[in-house]
Amino acid sequence: MSNTKQEIGLPKSYSNRTFVASFKTDPELWSRFKEGCAERGVSICHVLEALMEAWLEGQKATATVIKPVVINLTMQHVVQRPRRVQTRASDCAKPEFKRTVGVRMREAYVLSKAWEMGREFSYYDFLELKHDSFRKIVGSLRRRGRITANPIRTNPRFYKVQK
């Protein structure tokens, strides 16, 4: 025997073969199977009989084995714009002005409190507001020219009320 072939010892004797079977299979799979048997130096009949015995033994053990569950899950994700939350201040306005009153009142609140402080102000002077709300209000006030940013970049950023 050459070094490339390996003989596999079979635990059972398969000498009493009288049944002939035929089946359909993928030709490429069958050729790979035949080559694998030839490389190992075993008969195709011996390998197939061993596989059948192993399958029958495996079926006895399936009662104790938990089978995996296959779940096909289809998720649909819908992206929507976040809706603005109505504030209590907008309850007193007409329906067509509900959204503008809340923003203008917050801007007026920031301006009046900053005016009363009489100094530069930052986010830390308005901790009752969320940071992103404060940034939006300050951005709007800067665009309208009501406040200016301190030219020296600091963390947190400081702003001045225009007179």
OpenMM code with the backbone's topology and positions (N, CA, C; nanometers):
from openmm import Vec3, app, unit

residues = "MET SER ASN THR LYS GLN GLU ILE GLY LEU PRO LYS SER TYR SER ASN ARG THR PHE VAL ALA SER PHE LYS THR ASP PRO GLU LEU TRP SER ARG PHE LYS GLU GLY CYS ALA GLU ARG GLY VAL SER ILE CYS HIS VAL LEU GLU ALA LEU MET GLU ALA TRP LEU GLU GLY GLN LYS ALA THR ALA THR VAL ILE LYS PRO VAL VAL ILE ASN LEU THR MET GLN HIS VAL VAL GLN ARG PRO ARG ARG VAL GLN THR ARG ALA SER ASP CYS ALA LYS PRO GLU PHE LYS ARG THR VAL GLY VAL ARG MET ARG GLU ALA TYR VAL LEU SER LYS ALA TRP GLU MET GLY ARG GLU PHE SER TYR TYR ASP PHE LEU GLU LEU LYS HIS ASP SER PHE ARG LYS ILE VAL GLY SER LEU ARG ARG ARG GLY ARG ILE THR ALA ASN PRO ILE ARG THR ASN PRO ARG PHE TYR LYS VAL GLN LYS".split()
positions = [
    Vec3(0.0825, -0.1194, 0.0000),
    Vec3(0.0000, 0.0000, 0.0000),
    Vec3(0.0860, 0.1246, 0.0000),
    Vec3(0.0383, 0.2287, -0.0674),
    Vec3(0.1144, 0.3540, -0.0705),
    Vec3(0.0822, 0.4353, 0.0539),
    Vec3(0.1588, 0.5412, 0.0764),
    Vec3(0.1421, 0.6241, 0.1956),
    Vec3(0.0165, 0.7094, 0.1908),
    Vec3(-0.0404, 0.7350, 0.0728),
    Vec3(-0.1571, 0.8230, 0.0629),
    Vec3(-0.2862, 0.7523, 0.1007),
    Vec3(-0.2909, 0.6211, 0.0921),
    Vec3(-0.4132, 0.5489, 0.1240),
    Vec3(-0.4135, 0.5102, 0.2706),
    Vec3(-0.5309, 0.5193, 0.3321),
    Vec3(-0.5466, 0.4784, 0.4716),
    Vec3(-0.6607, 0.3790, 0.4779),
    Vec3(-0.6405, 0.2703, 0.5438),
    Vec3(-0.7481, 0.1740, 0.5589),
    Vec3(-0.8206, 0.2022, 0.6897),
    Vec3(-0.9519, 0.1996, 0.6813),
    Vec3(-1.0332, 0.2227, 0.7992),
    Vec3(-1.0871, 0.0880, 0.8432),
    Vec3(-1.0614, 0.0534, 0.9654),
    Vec3(-1.1103, -0.0738, 1.0177),
    Vec3(-1.2597, -0.0662, 1.0426),
    Vec3(-1.3339, -0.1641, 0.9928),
    Vec3(-1.4776, -0.1650, 1.0098),
    Vec3(-1.5138, -0.2574, 1.1251),
    Vec3(-1.6013, -0.2161, 1.2133),
    Vec3(-1.6334, -0.2991, 1.3295),
    Vec3(-1.7190, -0.4200, 1.2939),
    Vec3(-1.7881, -0.4177, 1.1812),
    Vec3(-1.8799, -0.5220, 1.1444),
    Vec3(-1.8373, -0.5839, 1.0125),
    Vec3(-1.8693, -0.7087, 0.9917),
    Vec3(-1.8402, -0.7717, 0.8648),
    Vec3(-1.9591, -0.7494, 0.7718),
    Vec3(-1.9301, -0.7061, 0.6498),
    Vec3(-2.0334, -0.6783, 0.5520),
    Vec3(-2.0236, -0.7802, 0.4376),
    Vec3(-2.0206, -0.9081, 0.4713),
    Vec3(-2.0002, -1.0094, 0.3677),
    Vec3(-2.1300, -1.0614, 0.3077),
    Vec3(-2.2429, -1.0399, 0.3731),
    Vec3(-2.3676, -1.0971, 0.3265),
    Vec3(-2.4485, -0.9923, 0.2512),
    Vec3(-2.3997, -0.9528, 0.1329),
    Vec3(-2.4685, -0.8513, 0.0533),
    Vec3(-2.5436, -0.9185, -0.0599),
    Vec3(-2.6773, -0.9108, -0.0510),
    Vec3(-2.7564, -0.9693, -0.1583),
    Vec3(-2.8522, -0.8687, -0.2202),
    Vec3(-2.8686, -0.7522, -0.1593),
    Vec3(-2.9640, -0.6526, -0.2063),
    Vec3(-2.8910, -0.5499, -0.2926),
    Vec3(-2.9514, -0.5127, -0.4037),
    Vec3(-2.8951, -0.4118, -0.4933),
    Vec3(-2.9903, -0.2924, -0.4911),
    Vec3(-2.9354, -0.1742, -0.4731),
    Vec3(-3.0178, -0.0528, -0.4671),
    Vec3(-2.9657, 0.0482, -0.5669),
    Vec3(-3.0551, 0.1339, -0.6136),
    Vec3(-3.0126, 0.2455, -0.6979),
    Vec3(-3.0822, 0.3709, -0.6457),
    Vec3(-3.0177, 0.4835, -0.6622),
    Vec3(-3.0729, 0.6100, -0.6142),
    Vec3(-3.0209, 0.7223, -0.7012),
    Vec3(-3.0894, 0.8345, -0.6944),
    Vec3(-3.0484, 0.9514, -0.7704),
    Vec3(-2.9755, 1.0472, -0.6774),
    Vec3(-2.8675, 1.1065, -0.7281),
    Vec3(-2.7901, 1.2022, -0.6489),
    Vec3(-2.7242, 1.3020, -0.7434),
    Vec3(-2.6669, 1.4021, -0.6867),
    Vec3(-2.5954, 1.5035, -0.7623),
    Vec3(-2.4689, 1.4405, -0.8208),
    Vec3(-2.4482, 1.4509, -0.9518),
    Vec3(-2.3305, 1.3857, -1.0129),
    Vec3(-2.1979, 1.4377, -0.9574),
    Vec3(-2.1901, 1.5664, -0.9298),
    Vec3(-2.0651, 1.6227, -0.8760),
    Vec3(-2.0390, 1.5702, -0.7346),
    Vec3(-2.1440, 1.5587, -0.6544),
    Vec3(-2.1311, 1.5045, -0.5186),
    Vec3(-2.0898, 1.3575, -0.5250),
    Vec3(-2.1485, 1.2828, -0.6170),
    Vec3(-2.1169, 1.1399, -0.6293),
    Vec3(-1.9711, 1.1204, -0.6717),
    Vec3(-1.9227, 1.2034, -0.7641),
    Vec3(-1.7831, 1.1886, -0.8069),
    Vec3(-1.6871, 1.2240, -0.6930),
    Vec3(-1.7189, 1.3267, -0.6149),
    Vec3(-1.6327, 1.3590, -0.4992),
    Vec3(-1.6346, 1.2469, -0.3970),
    Vec3(-1.7524, 1.1848, -0.3761),
    Vec3(-1.7653, 1.0747, -0.2804),
    Vec3(-1.6814, 0.9544, -0.3274),
    Vec3(-1.6893, 0.9211, -0.4568),
    Vec3(-1.6120, 0.8083, -0.5098),
    Vec3(-1.4619, 0.8346, -0.4965),
    Vec3(-1.4199, 0.9588, -0.5267),
    Vec3(-1.2770, 0.9929, -0.5143),
    Vec3(-1.2307, 0.9823, -0.3696),
    Vec3(-1.3132, 1.0285, -0.2758),
    Vec3(-1.2778, 1.0200, -0.1342),
    Vec3(-1.2651, 0.8762, -0.0871),
    Vec3(-1.3536, 0.7884, -0.1337),
    Vec3(-1.3445, 0.6463, -0.0966),
    Vec3(-1.2200, 0.5837, -0.1577),
    Vec3(-1.1909, 0.6184, -0.2835),
    Vec3(-1.0730, 0.5632, -0.3503),
    Vec3(-0.9441, 0.6096, -0.2837),
    Vec3(-0.9388, 0.7350, -0.2412),
    Vec3(-0.8190, 0.7870, -0.1734),
    Vec3(-0.7928, 0.7140, -0.0425),
    Vec3(-0.8970, 0.6740, 0.0249),
    Vec3(-0.8816, 0.6049, 0.1535),
    Vec3(-0.8736, 0.4535, 0.1384),
    Vec3(-0.8992, 0.4061, 0.0199),
    Vec3(-0.8852, 0.2632, -0.0060),
    Vec3(-0.9988, 0.1806, 0.0524),
    Vec3(-1.1178, 0.2367, 0.0571),
    Vec3(-1.2325, 0.1623, 0.1100),
    Vec3(-1.3367, 0.1474, -0.0001),
    Vec3(-1.4218, 0.0499, 0.0179),
    Vec3(-1.5277, 0.0244, -0.0778),
    Vec3(-1.6423, 0.1214, -0.0547),
    Vec3(-1.7051, 0.1630, -0.1640),
    Vec3(-1.8201, 0.2528, -0.1535),
    Vec3(-1.9316, 0.1840, -0.0762),
    Vec3(-1.9494, 0.0542, -0.0983),
    Vec3(-2.0544, -0.0202, -0.0277),
    Vec3(-2.0317, -0.0180, 0.1232),
    Vec3(-1.9067, -0.0356, 0.1667),
    Vec3(-1.8767, -0.0349, 0.3105),
    Vec3(-1.9095, 0.1010, 0.3725),
    Vec3(-1.8721, 0.2086, 0.3016),
    Vec3(-1.8973, 0.3434, 0.3554),
    Vec3(-2.0471, 0.3708, 0.3622),
    Vec3(-2.1213, 0.3354, 0.2565),
    Vec3(-2.2657, 0.3601, 0.2569),
    Vec3(-2.3366, 0.2784, 0.3639),
    Vec3(-2.2955, 0.1513, 0.3822),
    Vec3(-2.3573, 0.0691, 0.4868),
    Vec3(-2.3275, 0.1255, 0.6253),
    Vec3(-2.2042, 0.1764, 0.6453),
    Vec3(-2.1689, 0.2365, 0.7745),
    Vec3(-2.2500, 0.3637, 0.7984),
    Vec3(-2.2714, 0.4424, 0.6914),
    Vec3(-2.3524, 0.5642, 0.7053),
    Vec3(-2.4980, 0.5301, 0.7383),
    Vec3(-2.5514, 0.4247, 0.6772),
    Vec3(-2.6896, 0.3844, 0.7067),
    Vec3(-2.7027, 0.3384, 0.8517),
    Vec3(-2.6047, 0.2587, 0.8984),
    Vec3(-2.6070, 0.2142, 1.0393),
    Vec3(-2.5982, 0.3338, 1.1342),
    Vec3(-2.5121, 0.4296, 1.1025),
    Vec3(-2.4977, 0.5478, 1.1885),
    Vec3(-2.6255, 0.6298, 1.1896),
    Vec3(-2.6911, 0.6393, 1.0757),
    Vec3(-2.8163, 0.7152, 1.0696),
    Vec3(-2.9235, 0.6481, 1.1541),
    Vec3(-2.9326, 0.5138, 1.1465),
    Vec3(-3.0319, 0.4421, 1.2272),
    Vec3(-3.0045, 0.4571, 1.3765),
    Vec3(-2.8770, 0.4511, 1.4143),
    Vec3(-2.8414, 0.4708, 1.5557),
    Vec3(-2.8717, 0.6133, 1.6006),
    Vec3(-2.8475, 0.7073, 1.5114),
    Vec3(-2.8751, 0.8478, 1.5437),
    Vec3(-3.0231, 0.8739, 1.5613),
    Vec3(-3.1069, 0.8019, 1.4896),
    Vec3(-3.2513, 0.8203, 1.5034),
    Vec3(-3.2999, 0.7734, 1.6391),
    Vec3(-3.2324, 0.6779, 1.6995),
    Vec3(-3.2700, 0.6315, 1.8338),
    Vec3(-3.2428, 0.7397, 1.9378),
    Vec3(-3.1402, 0.8192, 1.9153),
    Vec3(-3.1000, 0.9212, 2.0125),
    Vec3(-3.1755, 1.0527, 1.9951),
    Vec3(-3.2541, 1.0684, 1.8889),
    Vec3(-3.3203, 1.1970, 1.8660),
    Vec3(-3.4281, 1.2267, 1.9681),
    Vec3(-3.4772, 1.1259, 2.0377),
    Vec3(-3.5797, 1.1509, 2.1384),
    Vec3(-3.5227, 1.2286, 2.2560),
    Vec3(-3.3928, 1.2163, 2.2831),
    Vec3(-3.3310, 1.2863, 2.3957),
    Vec3(-3.2629, 1.4155, 2.3548),
    Vec3(-3.2508, 1.4395, 2.2259),
    Vec3(-3.1817, 1.5584, 2.1766),
    Vec3(-3.2851, 1.6669, 2.1469),
    Vec3(-3.2556, 1.7880, 2.1914),
    Vec3(-3.3418, 1.9019, 2.1610),
    Vec3(-3.3072, 1.9503, 2.0218),
    Vec3(-3.4063, 1.9511, 1.9341),
    Vec3(-3.3823, 1.9935, 1.7968),
    Vec3(-3.3858, 2.1456, 1.7888),
    Vec3(-3.3016, 2.2018, 1.7058),
    Vec3(-3.3043, 2.3478, 1.6912),
    Vec3(-3.4326, 2.3935, 1.6222),
    Vec3(-3.4797, 2.5083, 1.6639),
    Vec3(-3.6011, 2.5651, 1.6068),
    Vec3(-3.5601, 2.6678, 1.5017),
    Vec3(-3.6189, 2.6574, 1.3855),
    Vec3(-3.5907, 2.7524, 1.2790),
    Vec3(-3.7046, 2.8534, 1.2754),
    Vec3(-3.6714, 2.9806, 1.2903),
    Vec3(-3.7706, 3.0878, 1.2879),
    Vec3(-3.7375, 3.1798, 1.1722),
    Vec3(-3.8337, 3.1975, 1.0848),
    Vec3(-3.8176, 3.2939, 0.9761),
    Vec3(-3.8832, 3.4232, 1.0198),
    Vec3(-3.8035, 3.5238, 1.0409),
    Vec3(-3.8509, 3.6510, 1.0920),
    Vec3(-3.8319, 3.7580, 0.9854),
    Vec3(-3.9406, 3.8256, 0.9529),
    Vec3(-3.9344, 3.9356, 0.8586),
    Vec3(-3.9695, 4.0627, 0.9340),
    Vec3(-3.8753, 4.1551, 0.9391),
    Vec3(-3.8984, 4.2802, 1.0115),
    Vec3(-3.9095, 4.3931, 0.9110),
    Vec3(-4.0060, 4.4781, 0.9356),
    Vec3(-4.0201, 4.5962, 0.8527),
    Vec3(-3.9989, 4.7170, 0.9424),
    Vec3(-3.9024, 4.7984, 0.9052),
    Vec3(-3.8691, 4.9162, 0.9843),
    Vec3(-3.9131, 5.0396, 0.9067),
    Vec3(-3.9947, 5.1191, 0.9691),
    Vec3(-4.0438, 5.2406, 0.9052),
    Vec3(-3.9774, 5.3592, 0.9735),
    Vec3(-3.9113, 5.4409, 0.8954),
    Vec3(-3.8449, 5.5583, 0.9496),
    Vec3(-3.9394, 5.6770, 0.9356),
    Vec3(-3.9691, 5.7400, 1.0475),
    Vec3(-4.0549, 5.8568, 1.0463),
    Vec3(-3.9830, 5.9717, 1.1158),
    Vec3(-4.0210, 6.0902, 1.0798),
    Vec3(-3.9647, 6.2059, 1.1478),
    Vec3(-4.0222, 6.2129, 1.2879),
    Vec3(-3.9407, 6.2485, 1.3860),
    Vec3(-3.9953, 6.2623, 1.5208),
    Vec3(-4.0926, 6.3789, 1.5275),
    Vec3(-4.1977, 6.3585, 1.5982),
    Vec3(-4.2995, 6.4622, 1.6111),
    Vec3(-4.2650, 6.5548, 1.7258),
    Vec3(-4.2969, 6.6818, 1.7086),
    Vec3(-4.2682, 6.7799, 1.8132),
    Vec3(-4.3688, 6.7643, 1.9260),
    Vec3(-4.3198, 6.7778, 2.0460),
    Vec3(-4.4056, 6.7662, 2.1636),
    Vec3(-4.4678, 6.9031, 2.1911),
    Vec3(-4.5976, 6.9051, 2.2115),
    Vec3(-4.6650, 7.0307, 2.2410),
    Vec3(-4.6334, 7.0735, 2.3847),
    Vec3(-4.6098, 7.1990, 2.4033),
    Vec3(-4.5813, 7.2515, 2.5361),
    Vec3(-4.7073, 7.3140, 2.5946),
    Vec3(-4.7050, 7.3351, 2.7236),
    Vec3(-4.8206, 7.3980, 2.7894),
    Vec3(-4.8396, 7.5413, 2.7417),
    Vec3(-4.7300, 7.6052, 2.7053),
    Vec3(-4.7389, 7.7442, 2.6626),
    Vec3(-4.8151, 7.7566, 2.5309),
    Vec3(-4.8163, 7.6506, 2.4516),
    Vec3(-4.8837, 7.6596, 2.3227),
    Vec3(-5.0347, 7.6384, 2.3348),
    Vec3(-5.0851, 7.6039, 2.4531),
    Vec3(-5.2289, 7.5829, 2.4692),
    Vec3(-5.3077, 7.7126, 2.4566),
    Vec3(-5.2458, 7.8251, 2.4874),
    Vec3(-5.3173, 7.9520, 2.4860),
    Vec3(-5.3172, 8.0177, 2.3482),
    Vec3(-5.2423, 7.9605, 2.2522),
    Vec3(-5.2320, 8.0224, 2.1201),
    Vec3(-5.3367, 7.9669, 2.0252),
    Vec3(-5.3613, 8.0406, 1.9173),
    Vec3(-5.4502, 7.9927, 1.8131),
    Vec3(-5.3857, 7.8707, 1.7461),
    Vec3(-5.4666, 7.7838, 1.6869),
    Vec3(-5.4088, 7.6616, 1.6289),
    Vec3(-5.2988, 7.6859, 1.5260),
    Vec3(-5.3097, 7.7912, 1.4456),
    Vec3(-5.2071, 7.8137, 1.3435),
    Vec3(-5.0759, 7.8663, 1.4014),
    Vec3(-5.0751, 7.9123, 1.5294),
    Vec3(-4.9531, 7.9652, 1.5914),
    Vec3(-4.9019, 7.8767, 1.7042),
    Vec3(-4.9549, 7.7560, 1.7206),
    Vec3(-4.9180, 7.6732, 1.8361),
    Vec3(-4.7692, 7.6426, 1.8414),
    Vec3(-4.7090, 7.6090, 1.7291),
    Vec3(-4.5670, 7.5721, 1.7319),
    Vec3(-4.4751, 7.6912, 1.7492),
    Vec3(-4.5108, 7.8063, 1.6981),
    Vec3(-4.4227, 7.9226, 1.7059),
    Vec3(-4.4236, 7.9853, 1.8440),
    Vec3(-4.5354, 7.9782, 1.9155),
    Vec3(-4.5412, 8.0410, 2.0481),
    Vec3(-4.4445, 7.9736, 2.1435),
    Vec3(-4.4361, 7.8399, 2.1408),
    Vec3(-4.3473, 7.7691, 2.2325),
    Vec3(-4.2025, 7.8067, 2.2105),
    Vec3(-4.1598, 7.8150, 2.0845),
    Vec3(-4.0209, 7.8483, 2.0534),
    Vec3(-3.9917, 7.9933, 2.0912),
    Vec3(-4.0809, 8.0848, 2.0549),
    Vec3(-4.0589, 8.2270, 2.0857),
    Vec3(-4.0584, 8.2521, 2.2361),
    Vec3(-4.1415, 8.1801, 2.3091),
    Vec3(-4.1427, 8.1984, 2.4548),
    Vec3(-4.0129, 8.1483, 2.5170),
    Vec3(-3.9600, 8.0371, 2.4647),
    Vec3(-3.8319, 7.9884, 2.5180),
    Vec3(-3.7191, 8.0852, 2.4855),
    Vec3(-3.7214, 8.1413, 2.3647),
    Vec3(-3.6201, 8.2405, 2.3286),
    Vec3(-3.6308, 8.3627, 2.4182),
    Vec3(-3.7533, 8.4082, 2.4450),
    Vec3(-3.7732, 8.5239, 2.5323),
    Vec3(-3.7254, 8.4929, 2.6738),
    Vec3(-3.7473, 8.3694, 2.7181),
    Vec3(-3.7016, 8.3295, 2.8518),
    Vec3(-3.5498, 8.3360, 2.8602),
    Vec3(-3.4804, 8.2827, 2.7600),
    Vec3(-3.3337, 8.2850, 2.7612),
    Vec3(-3.2837, 8.4287, 2.7560),
    Vec3(-3.3434, 8.5114, 2.6706),
    Vec3(-3.2997, 8.6512, 2.6601),
    Vec3(-3.3222, 8.7280, 2.7901),
    Vec3(-3.4385, 8.7109, 2.8515),
    Vec3(-3.4665, 8.7879, 2.9735),
    Vec3(-3.3774, 8.7436, 3.0886),
    Vec3(-3.3555, 8.6136, 3.1017),
    Vec3(-3.2696, 8.5663, 3.2106),
    Vec3(-3.1250, 8.6108, 3.1879),
    Vec3(-3.0785, 8.6058, 3.0628),
    Vec3(-2.9422, 8.6500, 3.0330),
    Vec3(-2.9290, 8.8003, 3.0564),
    Vec3(-3.0320, 8.8779, 3.0231),
    Vec3(-3.0300, 9.0227, 3.0455),
    Vec3(-3.0220, 9.0540, 3.1942),
    Vec3(-3.0995, 8.9797, 3.2753),
    Vec3(-3.0986, 9.0012, 3.4205),
    Vec3(-2.9644, 8.9653, 3.4824),
    Vec3(-2.8936, 8.8657, 3.4277),
    Vec3(-2.7630, 8.8281, 3.4830),
    Vec3(-2.6614, 8.9391, 3.4613),
    Vec3(-2.6709, 9.0099, 3.3510),
    Vec3(-2.5802, 9.1211, 3.3254),
    Vec3(-2.4382, 9.0792, 3.2928),
    Vec3(-2.4167, 8.9586, 3.2537),
    Vec3(-2.2829, 8.9089, 3.2191),
    Vec3(-2.2976, 8.8077, 3.1066),
    Vec3(-2.1857, 8.7544, 3.0616),
    Vec3(-2.1919, 8.6487, 2.9619),
    Vec3(-2.2567, 8.5246, 3.0228),
    Vec3(-2.3219, 8.4457, 2.9404),
    Vec3(-2.3902, 8.3268, 2.9913),
    Vec3(-2.3532, 8.2050, 2.9059),
    Vec3(-2.3744, 8.0881, 2.9666),
    Vec3(-2.3476, 7.9618, 2.8966),
    Vec3(-2.4608, 7.8637, 2.9284),
    Vec3(-2.4461, 7.7444, 2.8795),
    Vec3(-2.5475, 7.6413, 2.9035),
    Vec3(-2.5657, 7.6149, 3.0524),
    Vec3(-2.4586, 7.6239, 3.1284),
    Vec3(-2.4651, 7.5931, 3.2717),
    Vec3(-2.5501, 7.6934, 3.3504),
    Vec3(-2.5816, 7.8064, 3.2908),
    Vec3(-2.6729, 7.9004, 3.3546),
    Vec3(-2.8185, 7.8645, 3.3278),
    Vec3(-2.8424, 7.7681, 3.2370),
    Vec3(-2.9780, 7.7287, 3.1986),
    Vec3(-2.9939, 7.5767, 3.2089),
    Vec3(-2.9628, 7.5227, 3.3251),
    Vec3(-2.9708, 7.3780, 3.3418),
    Vec3(-3.1130, 7.3257, 3.3402),
    Vec3(-3.2119, 7.4153, 3.3507),
    Vec3(-3.3511, 7.3703, 3.3418),
    Vec3(-3.3907, 7.3339, 3.1989),
    Vec3(-3.3081, 7.3736, 3.1019),
    Vec3(-3.3318, 7.3400, 2.9610),
    Vec3(-3.2425, 7.2230, 2.9220),
    Vec3(-3.2916, 7.1415, 2.8314),
    Vec3(-3.2076, 7.0351, 2.7777),
    Vec3(-3.1002, 7.0986, 2.6892),
    Vec3(-2.9863, 7.0302, 2.6790),
    Vec3(-2.8737, 7.0878, 2.6062),
    Vec3(-2.9080, 7.1114, 2.4590),
    Vec3(-2.9746, 7.0132, 2.3949),
    Vec3(-3.0060, 7.0330, 2.2538),
    Vec3(-3.1076, 7.1452, 2.2337),
    Vec3(-3.2008, 7.1625, 2.3290),
    Vec3(-3.2954, 7.2740, 2.3186),
    Vec3(-3.2229, 7.4071, 2.3335),
    Vec3(-3.1296, 7.4135, 2.4298),
    Vec3(-3.0521, 7.5357, 2.4503),
    Vec3(-2.9739, 7.5712, 2.3238),
    Vec3(-2.9127, 7.4717, 2.2602),
    Vec3(-2.8348, 7.4974, 2.1379),
    Vec3(-2.9235, 7.5494, 2.0266),
    Vec3(-3.0446, 7.4936, 2.0120),
    Vec3(-3.1355, 7.5408, 1.9075),
    Vec3(-3.1798, 7.6844, 1.9335),
    Vec3(-3.2107, 7.7144, 2.0593),
    Vec3(-3.2542, 7.8499, 2.0946),
    Vec3(-3.1413, 7.9493, 2.0698),
    Vec3(-3.0207, 7.9155, 2.1142),
    Vec3(-2.9056, 8.0051, 2.0962),
    Vec3(-2.8757, 8.0222, 1.9478),
    Vec3(-2.8848, 7.9154, 1.8707),
    Vec3(-2.8614, 7.9266, 1.7267),
    Vec3(-2.9618, 8.0199, 1.6612),
    Vec3(-3.0884, 8.0091, 1.7004),
    Vec3(-3.1910, 8.0974, 1.6448),
    Vec3(-3.1658, 8.2427, 1.6847),
    Vec3(-3.1295, 8.2649, 1.8110),
    Vec3(-3.1021, 8.4016, 1.8575),
    Vec3(-2.9786, 8.4606, 1.7895),
    Vec3(-2.8794, 8.3777, 1.7618),
    Vec3(-2.7595, 8.4263, 1.6926),
    Vec3(-2.7916, 8.4640, 1.5486),
    Vec3(-2.8724, 8.3824, 1.4811),
    Vec3(-2.9085, 8.4146, 1.3429),
    Vec3(-2.9883, 8.5436, 1.3349),
    Vec3(-3.0691, 8.5705, 1.4341),
    Vec3(-3.1495, 8.6925, 1.4348),
    Vec3(-3.0720, 8.8114, 1.4891),
    Vec3(-2.9477, 8.7905, 1.5363),
    Vec3(-2.8638, 8.9003, 1.5823),
    Vec3(-2.8952, 8.9465, 1.7233),
    Vec3(-2.9664, 8.8685, 1.8001),
    Vec3(-3.0006, 8.9081, 1.9373),
    Vec3(-2.8875, 8.8810, 2.0351),
    Vec3(-2.8048, 8.7801, 2.0075),
    Vec3(-2.6896, 8.7504, 2.0927),
    Vec3(-2.5691, 8.7247, 2.0025),
    Vec3(-2.4494, 8.7326, 2.0606),
    Vec3(-2.3261, 8.6999, 1.9888),
    Vec3(-2.2445, 8.6051, 2.0744),
    Vec3(-2.1661, 8.5240, 2.0091),
    Vec3(-2.0791, 8.4308, 2.0798),
    Vec3(-1.9499, 8.5012, 2.1167),
    Vec3(-1.8943, 8.4628, 2.2294),
    Vec3(-1.7651, 8.5149, 2.2719),
    Vec3(-1.6618, 8.4677, 2.1695),
    Vec3(-1.5796, 8.5589, 2.1157),
    Vec3(-1.4834, 8.5179, 2.0121),
    Vec3(-1.3788, 8.4189, 2.0628),
    Vec3(-1.3556, 8.4161, 2.1926),
    Vec3(-1.2602, 8.3199, 2.2479),
    Vec3(-1.3340, 8.1879, 2.2669),
    Vec3(-1.2883, 8.0839, 2.1987),
    Vec3(-1.3550, 7.9536, 2.2067),
    Vec3(-1.3263, 7.8913, 2.3424),
    Vec3(-1.4279, 7.8686, 2.4194),
    Vec3(-1.4137, 7.8052, 2.5500),
    Vec3(-1.5105, 7.6881, 2.5575),
    Vec3(-1.4915, 7.6067, 2.6554),
    Vec3(-1.5839, 7.4973, 2.6801),
    Vec3(-1.6346, 7.5107, 2.8221),
    Vec3(-1.7562, 7.5452, 2.8467),
    Vec3(-1.8673, 7.5664, 2.7560),
    Vec3(-1.8548, 7.7001, 2.6840),
    Vec3(-1.9278, 7.7117, 2.5749),
    Vec3(-1.9266, 7.8338, 2.4946),
    Vec3(-2.0052, 7.9432, 2.5647),
    Vec3(-1.9514, 8.0657, 2.5685),
    Vec3(-2.0187, 8.1791, 2.6325),
    Vec3(-2.0776, 8.2728, 2.5275),
    Vec3(-2.1904, 8.3362, 2.5630),
    Vec3(-2.2626, 8.4249, 2.4735),
    Vec3(-2.2923, 8.5561, 2.5438),
    Vec3(-2.3130, 8.6640, 2.4638),
    Vec3(-2.3458, 8.7975, 2.5155),
    Vec3(-2.4763, 8.8435, 2.4533),
    Vec3(-2.5567, 8.9165, 2.5314),
    Vec3(-2.6805, 8.9740, 2.4785),
    Vec3(-2.6436, 9.1036, 2.4097),
    Vec3(-2.6958, 9.1256, 2.2882),
    Vec3(-2.6714, 9.2498, 2.2158),
    Vec3(-2.7643, 9.3579, 2.2680),
    Vec3(-2.7143, 9.4799, 2.2736),
    Vec3(-2.7966, 9.5895, 2.3256),
    Vec3(-2.8686, 9.6597, 2.2157),
] * unit.nanometer
topology = app.Topology()
chain = topology.addChain("A")
for resn in residues:
    res = topology.addResidue(resn, chain)
    for name in ("N", "CA", "C"):
        topology.addAtom(name, app.Element.getBySymbol(name[0]), res)
